Amino acid sequence: MPPLHYPHARRGDVVDTHHGTLVADPYRWLEDTDAPDTRAWIAAQNRLTRSWLDGVPARERIRERLTALWDHARAGVPWRRGDRWFQLRNTGLQNQSVLWTMDAADAGGRVLLDPNLLSPDGTVSLSAAAVSEDGALLAYATSDAGSDWMTWHVRDVETAADRPDVLEWSKFSGAAWTADGSGFFYAAYDPPEPGAAYEARNLGQRLHHHRLGDRQEDDRLVYARPDEPEWGFDPDVTEDGRWLLVHVWQGTDRRNRIYLADLAAGGDVRPLLDDFDAGYEVVGAVDRVLYVRTDLDAPRGRIVAIEIDRPQRDAWREVVPEAADTLERVALVGDRLVAVYLRDASSRIRLFALDGAPAGAVELPGLGTVDALAGRQADRALHFTFSSFTRSTSVHRHDLATGATSVVRDAALAVDGYATEQVFATSADGTPVPMFLVRRAEATPGTPAPTLLYGYGGFNIPVTPSCKVWWLVWLELGGVLAVANLRGGGEYGEAWHDGGRLANKQNVFDDFAACARWLVDEGWTSPARLAINGGSNGGLLVGACMTQRPELYGACVPEVGVLDMLRFHTFTIGWGWASDYGTVDDPEQFSTLLSYSPVHNVRPGTAYPPTLITTGDHDDRVVPGHSFKFAAALQSAQTGEAPVLVRVETDAGHGVATPTGKLIDQRADVLAFLVRALGVDG
C-alpha cells in the first residue's frame, strides 16, 4: 500500500493537569464539530477515505450483495392493547420500519405510522411508541438524524391522524398512559443552549404528566430532584392502572431505585426501593404485590415478590431463586412468569407459576437469541422473537394452556452451509473466555483465513447470536467470524460484569487479545489476516487493543468509539458511564483511565495496522470528537504504509435507526476496507 498524504491537523498547546500529572491535548479543537476548521478537516478526511475505498474493485459488488440480502421482510414482536394489535414491519429496503395495527397477532392489518414519510432521506426515525390501554391512542417519539433527542406526538389509531400535542426535549424516556387515556407520563430536560444540542451535558431530567390537548409548558411536574441532577426517571403504569412506577436511574449504573405513586388516591411519588444497592426491574403487579427481578444477593438474578405496603427486605418472598444460568429478563404473561435465561450467551425460556413452581419450558429453534417478549396478564399466549447467526428474526407464539409453540412469521433470511460452534480462549489471568466461531461447514484450521473478531465487553450488556447481513456477506467472501463474550458484559451475571469494569477494565482487553491469539494458535488465521471490530464501548475495545498490541492485528475498525477516556464525561450523557469507567476526579481511577485511553496511548513512530475509524456528525451519545482526535493522533504517529482512515457519516448519530440506505453504504465501505487491508479475494 503506498503511503497516504493525510489532511493537516494542527497541534494546539492545550495541557490539562490531573492530580499533578500534565496531559497534553493537542487536538482539543476537533471537539467542536461545527467549527469551520473542523468541518474542513472532516471533508478532507472523507475525500481521502472515499478515494481509498473506491480503489477496491469488489466494493460495488459487495454493495449489490448487501442490498440483495438486506431486501428481506422482517417484523418485530406483536403486542396488544385493547382489541388491537401492533407490530413494526419492514418490507426489506425501507429506510425505517413501519408501525402497523391489526385485529390479530397474525393478521395483515394496515399502516398506522410510516416514518419514511417524515423526511425525504429517511433520517427521521420512530424512536419510541406507547399505546393507550384501550388501543385508541398512540404516543410516539421521533428522532432526527440519529440523535437521542426525542419529540413526542399523539396519533388517533382509528383515523391515523395526529392530534396537536407536541412535546420536545425528551431523551432516555418512554411514555406511560393513565388508565383512562386522558394523558401520559414522560421525562424531559430543559432545552439546551442554542448550538449545544449535540454536545451539552444532559443533567436535571424531570418527570411530567401531559394531559391531551394541553401545551407542553402546562404539563404537570410529577417528580424532579434538583439536588440530584444525575438522576433520571423512566415511568410505567401497572396494567390495572393503579400504580405509577418510576424507575430511577443514575447513568449506566446497574443499580437503581424504584419509586411509586398511587394514582387511584392521587398520591405523590414516594420511594419504595431506595437503597441503590442492586438492580431492580418490576415485571408485573398483582393487587398490591410487585414481582421484581433483582440481582440483590443473587449475581445471576432472581425473582422476588414485594408487598407495596411492606417493602422492607425481611418481608420479601423469594419466588424464583438464583440459578446457574443468568436471568436476563422476565415478563408476567397470563398467570405465568416467563423467564429468559442465558446459558453461555445463548437464550433459554423457562416458565414459573406465581408461587415459583416450575411450569415448563419453551422450546427454541436452536442456538440463538430471544430478542423480545410480549404478553399481558390477560393474555393466554406469549409472543417472542428469535434469531441466530444464520437466520433472521422469526416470530413465535407459545400457548400457555396447551404448551404448544408455533411460528407466526418465519425467518425470511436463512443461509445454509455454515457451522456455528462455541469455543473458549484462556485470558491472561487464566479466565476462560467464550467465543462463537461461525464459518463455512467444510472449513478446517490450517490455512490462515481472513477472520473478523467482534467484541463489546461492557455495561453488563451480553453479546448473543444475531443475524447481521454484513456478517453473512463476510462469510460468503470466505471469511471466518468470531464473536467474543468478554468480561464487562452481562453473559454470566454481575461477577462477570465486575470483572471488566473500573480497575478491572484491562481484563476486557486481555480477554480480546486472548481470543485473537486462540484464533491464530488454532490455525484459523494469522495476525496479518485478523481484523478486530466493535462499536461504542466496543470502539474503545478496538482502540485500546490496537494501541496496546498493534502487532496482533491485520486491520482495525473502531466504530463510534469512546476513545478519550479523560474527557468522555464532559459531553451529553458521558458522565453516566462512570459506573463502568470511573472518573478522572479520583486519582487511582485517573491512572487506570490514562493507562488505556486510546487517544493518550498512541505512540509516534509505531507501525499501526490498517485502520478505519467511523463516526457520525450527529452522534450525541459518543460525540464524534473522540474519533476525530484518535484519527488525528494515529495519522501523525503512523510509520509505514498502512492507511489510517476516518469515515464520517453526515446526518447520522450513534447507529440506532440509521436509514437502511446509509447502513448498506456503511457496511459496504467497512467490508471493502477489510477486503483490501487483509488481501481477501473479493
N, C-alpha and C positions, 0 to 999 in steps of 0.2 A: 504494500500500500504506500503510495507516495505521501510525503509529509504534507499537512494542510497548513494553510495560512489563516489563522483564526482572527476574527474581528477583535480589534483592540479593546481591552478593558483596563481603564486607568486604575492605578493603585492609589487609594487615598491614604490618609495618615491617621485614621481613627484607631485609637487604642483604648481598650477598657481595662479597668483594674478590678480583679475579683480576689478578695482575701489576700492582697499583696502580690498577686500574680498579674503581670501585664500580658494582655491578649490583643494582638493586632486584628483588625477587621477591615482590611483594605478595600473590600468590595461592598461596604455598607450602602453605597449609593444605589446598588442594584435592588435594594429592598423597595424602592419607590417605583412600582411597576409603571405608573403613568407619566413619569418624568420623561422629557424629550430624549435625554441621553439613553435612558433605559429602553425606550421604545425603538430607538435607532439600533441599539445593540441587539434587541430581540429580532428585529427584521433582518439584520445581517446574519445572525446565527441561523435563522430559519432558511435563508438563501443558501448558506453553506451546507446545511443538513439536507436540503432538498436536492442540491446538485450531487451530493454523495450518494443519496438513496436512488436518485434517478439513474445512477450508473449501474444499478443492479438489474440485469436483463430479465430476471424472473419476477420482478416486482409486480408488473401488470398481471401476469399470470396468477400470482398469489392473490392479488386483489380480486380477480374474477372468481377464483375458487372460494375465497372467503364469502363473497356475495352469494354464490350458489348455495353454500352450506348454511349461511345465515337465513336464507329465504325458506324458512320452515315455520309453520304455525305453532304458536305456544300460548299457554294460558296459565294464570295463577290459580290459587285455591279459591273455590267459590264460597261465599259467605251469605248468610240470610239475615234480614231484618224485616219483621212483619211477615207478609206473604211474598215478599220479593227476594230474589237472589241477585248477587252482584259478583262480577268477575273481571279481572284485567286480561285482555287478549291482544295478541299481535299477529297479523297475518304473515309476518316474516320480515319484510324490509321497512315496515312503518318506523319512522324515527322514534316515536313514543308509543307505548302500549295504550290501548283504548279501554275505557271502562264501559262494560255492558251491564244491562239489567235483564233478568229472566224470570219466568214463572216457576222454574225448577232448576236444580243444580246442573242438570244435563240438557237443558233446553237451549234453543238457538238465541232467543232474545232480541234485543235492539240496543243500539248505541245510546248510552246516556251522556258520555263526555269523551270527546276526541281531542286530546291535547295537540294533535298535529295541526289543528285548525287555529291554534292560538298564536302561531308565529310562522312566517314563511319558510324558515330554515330548520324548524323542529327543535329549537333551543329552549322553548318554554315547556316545562315538564309538569306532570301531576306528581307532587311530592308527598301528599297525604290525603286521605279520604276517610270520612266518618259519616255513617248513615243513621238517621234518627230511628228510634225503636220501632215505629210503625212503618218504616221503609219509605216514608213520603218525602223526606228532605235529605239532601246530600251537602255536607260541608266539605269543601275540597280546597287544598292549598296548591298553588302553583309556584314554581321557582324558575328563575330566568338565568340562562347561560351557565348552568351548573352550580349556581350559588346555593348556599344553605339557607338564605333568606326565603321566607315563605309568605305569600299573600293569600288569605282565606276568602273564599266566596261561598255562596249558598245557591243550590240549584234545586228546583222542583223536579222530583223524579218522574212524575206523570207527564209533564209537558216538556221536560228538558230545558226549561227557561231559567235563566239566572234571576235571582232577587237582587235588590240594590245593595245588599250588605257586602262591604269590602273591608278586610282587616289586615293591616300592614305590619311589618317589622316583627313578625313571629319567626321563631327559629327553635329547633330541637324540641318540638312540641306536637302532640296530637290534639284532637278535638274530642270532647266527650259531651254528648247531648243529655239534657234533662229528659225525664221520662215522658213529659207532655209535649216534647218537641218545640217548646217555645224559645229555646236558645241552647247555647253550648259553652263549655269551658275551654279555654285555650291559654297559652302563655306567650308573652311578647317582651321585647326590650324597648327602651327608649330609642327613638330614631337616632342613627349615628350622625356625626357631623358631616356636612357636605363634602363629598370626595373621599370619605373614610369608610364607606360601607364594606369594602372587601378587606380591610386591614385592622380596623379599630377593635380593641378587646371587647368581648361580649361578657358583660357583667350586669348584675342587677335585674335578672329576669323576674317577671311578675305574673301571677295567675289572675285571669279575668273571667267574668261571665258576660257573654254577649247575648242580649235579647234581640230576637229578629226584628228588623226594622229600625233599630237604634243606630246612631252614629257611633263609630269606634270610640271617640272621645267621651261618650257617655257610658261606656261599658263599666260594669261594677268591678271594682278591685276586690278580689276574693282573698288573696294572700300574697304577701311580699315580706322580704326580710332585708331591709336596707342595711342592717347590721351584719348580714352575711351575704355580701354581693356575689359570691361564687355559687350560691345555691340556685338550683333550677327546679322547676315544678312541672311534672307531666300528669295531667288529670285522667281519671277514669271514673265511670259511674257504674255501680253494680247493676246486674240485669234486672233486679226488681225496682230499680230507680231510687232506692232508699239512701244509699251512701255515695258521697263523693270521696273517692280515694285519690290521694295525691302522693305520687312517687317523687320524693325529694332527693335530688341527685347533686353531686358535687364533682364536676369534671368527669373523668372516666373511672373514678374510684369504684370498685365493685360494691363497696359498702354504700348503703343508702338508708333513708328514713321513710317511714310510711305515716302520713297524716290522713285525717278523715274529717268529714262533716256530715251531720245527719240532715239530709235535705228535706225529709218529712217534717222535721221540727224546726227547720230554718236555722240550724246551729252554725256556729263559726267553725273554721278549720282548727283542729286540735291534734296534738301528737298522739300517735298510737304506738309506734316503734321508733324511739328517738335516741337510741344509744350509739348509732353509727358504728356498730360493731360487726356487721356482716351484711351480706346481700339478701334482700327480701323482695319477692315478687308475689303479689296477691293474684291467685289464679281463678278464684271464684268465691262467692259468698252464698251461704245457705242460712236464711234467717239472720241471726246475729253472730254467725260463726264464719270466719275467714279461713280459707285454705291457702297456705302460703308455702312457696318453695324458698328454701333458705340454705345457706352453707354454714350457718352458725353451728359450731361443734360437729360439722359434717363437711369436710373439704370437698367431697364429691357430690354433695347436695342431698337433701331430704325434704319431705313434705310434712308440715305441722298444721294443726287446727288451732286457731286462736279466737277466743271469745272476745267480741268487741268490748264487753263490759268488764272483762278480766284479762287484760293484755299482759299481765305480769308473766315472766318466763316460767315460773313454777306452776302456772295454770295451763300451760300449753299441753296439747295432746299430740304425740308423735303418731302420724298416720302411716307414712311410708319411710322406714329408716334408710340411712345411707347404704348404698350397695357398692359392689366392686366397680361397676361401671359409673360413668359420670352422668348425673341427671342434668340434661341440657335445658329442657323446658317442659311445662305441664299445662294442660288445659282441662277444664271441667266441662264435660260434654255428657248430656243426659244425667245419669246418676253414676258416672264413672270419672275417675281421674285418669287422664291419658298422659302418660309419661314417656318422653323421648329421651333415651339414653345414648351415650356414645361409648362404644367398645372399640378401643384402638382406632378412634377417629372415624368410625362409621356408625350409622344410626340403627337403633332398635326401638320398637314401641311396645310398652307394656301397659296393661290396664289394671286398675285397682278400684274396689268399692270405696265408698266414702269412709268406711271404717278401717281401710287399709288392707282388706283381704284381697289377695291376688285374684284377678278376674280375666286372666288370659293374656295373650299377646297378639299383635297384628303382624301377619306375615308380610315381609317386604320382598321386592323383586330380586334383591341381591345385595352386593356390597355397594353402598351408596349413602345418600343424604336425604333425610326428611326435611325438606326446605320450609314447609309451612303447615300449620294445623288450623282447622276451622270447625266450629261447632258450638252450640249453646246448650244451656241446661234443659231447654225444652225440646232439644233435638234427640232423635233416636239413632242418628248416624254421625260419624266423624268423617270429614274430608281432609285429605292431606296430599301434598305433592312430594315427588321422589325424583331424584336424578343420580347419575353416576358419571364417570369419566367419559363413557362412550354412548350414553343415552341421555337425550334431553329430558326436560321436565315432563312427567306424566302426572295425571290427577287421579286419585283413588278415593273410593268410598268404603267405609267399614261400617256394617250394620251391627249396632251394639246388642241387639236382641238375638240375632242368629249367629253372630261371629263371622259372617261371610264378608270377604273383601272383594270388591270389583273395580275394574278400570273404567273411569268416567271418560277420560281422554288419554289415549296412549301417547307415548313419546313419538313426536313427528320426525325426530332425527335420531337414528341409531346406526352405529357403524360396527361392522364385524371384522374379524381378523386381528384383533388386538387383545393382549393379555394384561390384566392388572394384578399385581401382587404387592404384598406389604413386606418390607424388609426392615432391618434395624441396624443402624450405624452406632458406633460407640464414641461418645464425646470425650473431650479431654479429661474430664473427671470420672470417666467410667460409666456415665449415664447412658442407657440405651435410648436411641432416638429413632422413632418410627418414620418411615418414608414410603409413600406409594410409588411404585415403578410401573409405568404404562409404556408398552412397546408393541411392536408387531409380534404376533404369536410365535412366529418362527425365529425371531431374533435370539441370538445367544451371545454371551460375552466373549471377548477375544479380539475382535476388530473394533477399535475405538469408533463409536458412533457419535454424531453431533447430539448433544444432550442438553436439555433445558432443565435447570434446577430452580424450583419456585419455593418461596417461603414467606412467612409473616412474623410469627413469634412475638406476640404482644397483646396487652389489654384483655387477657382472658378470652380471646376470640379463637375458637377452634378452626382449623383448616381441614375441610372434609371433601370427599369426592364431588366434583361438579363438572358439568359438560360445557367447556368453553370452546367455541368454534375455532379460535386461533390455535388452541392446543391440538385440535383434530387435524388442522392443516399441517402443523408441525410434525405430527405423527406420519401424515401422508408423505411428507418430504423425506421420510426415512429417519426422523429424529426419535430420540428417547425422551420421555417426560418423567421427571422425578418431582414429587410434591412432598416437602418435608413437614413434619409436625414437631415444631421446635418448642423448647421451654419458653415461657412467657405467654403461650396460648392457653386455650381452655380445654384441651383434649383430655386431660387427666385431673381436672379439678384445681382447687386453689393452690395446692402444693406445687403443681406444675407451673402455674402462673407465677407464684412467688419465686420459683427457681430461675426466672428470666426477667426480673424487673429490679429497679433500683440498683443496689450494689451488686446484684447478680446478673445484670444485663449482659455482661461479657459471655455468660453461658450460652446465650442465644446465638452469638456469632461463632462460638466454638462448636455448637451443635451443627450449624450450617456448614462450617468447614469440614466437620467430620462426615457429613453426608457427601460432600464433594469428594473427599478422599476415598470414601467407600466406593463411589461410582468408578473412580479411577482404579483403585486396588482390585476391584472385582472384574475389571476388564471391560466395563460397559463403555468407557470413554477415556479421554486423556485430557490433561489441563488445557491444551490448545483447542480442544473441541467441546469444552464445557462452558455453557453460558449460565449466569445467575440472574434472576428477575424477582422483583417484588414491588409493591406499591404502598405508599403512605408509610406506615411503620415498617413495611417490607422494603420500601425505598431506603430507609435508614439501614436496614439489614444489609442490603446490597452495598450501600456506600461504605459502611463500616468494614465489611468483609473485604472489599476490593482495596481499601486503603491499608488494611492490616496484612493481607496476604495476596498481593496482586499476581503473584506467580501461579496461584492455584487455578486461575480462570482465564478462559479464552475470549470471553465477551461479558459485559455487564450492562444491565438495563435497569437502573433505579427510576421508578416512576412516582411522580407527585410525592417525593420523599421528604421526611423530616431530617434535614441534613446539617443544620446549625443548632447544635444542642445547647448552646449558651444563650440563644435568643428566641427559641420557639415559643416561650411563654409571653412574649411581648405582642403577639398578634392574635386577633379573633378569639378562638376557643383554646388556643395553645396552652394557656395557663392550666387548663383542666387535665393535661397529660402528666402532671407532676406525680400522680399516684403510681405511674409506671416508670417515669424517667427520673424523678427527683427535681431539685431546683438549684440554681446557681447560688441562691441565698445561703444554702447550707455548705460549709467548707468541704466536708467529705463528699457530698453529692456533686459539688462543683468539680472536684478532682476526678470523680468517676466519669462525669459527662465529658470533660475535656479529654479524657484518655481515649474515647472512641468517637467523638464528634467528627463526622466525615470532613466537614469544611476545615476543621482545625488539624487534621491529620494527613493532609495532602503534603507530600514531601517533594520539593524540587529535585529534578534530575532522576526521577523514578520512571521506569517503563511500566505504565499502567496499561491494562488490557483495552481493546476497543470498547468504547463506552457510548451508549445512547441514553441521555437524560431526558425524561419527558415531564411536562407540566402543562397547566392551563392558566391563561392570563386572568381568569375569573375565579381561581381557586381561593375561596375564603375560609377553608379549613386548614390546609397546609399551604401557606401563601407561597407564590412562585419564587420569591426571593431566596428561599432555601436552594432551589435548583439552580437559579442564576449564579449565586455565589459559588456553589460547588463546581459548576461548569467552568467559570472563570478561573478558579484556583487550579483545576485539573489541566485546563488548556495551557496555563502558564507553566505548570510544573512538568508537563509531559515531555519525556525524551523518547526517541524512536519514532516510528511511523504510524503507530496505531491511532486511529481517529478518536477524538473526544467531541461528540456532537450533542447538541441540545435541540429538542423539538418542542416548540411552544405552540399549543393549540389555542386559537383565538375563540372567544365566546364559549369557553368551556371551563369547568371547575375541577372538582376533585375526582370526577369519574362517574358519580351517580347520575343516572338519567341522561347521559351523553347521547345525542341523537345517533341512530343506527348508522347513518351515512358517515358520520365522523368516526364512530367506532371502527368501521371497516377500514377507513383510511389509516387510522392509528395503528391497527393491528397489521395491516399490510406493510407499513413502514417498519414496525418492530421486526416482523418476520424477514423482510428484505435485508434489514441490518444484520440479523443473525445469519442469514444465508451467506452474505458477503464476508462477515467477520470470521465465521467458522469454516468457510470453504465448503458449504453444502452444495451438492449437485441439485440445483433447483430446476 
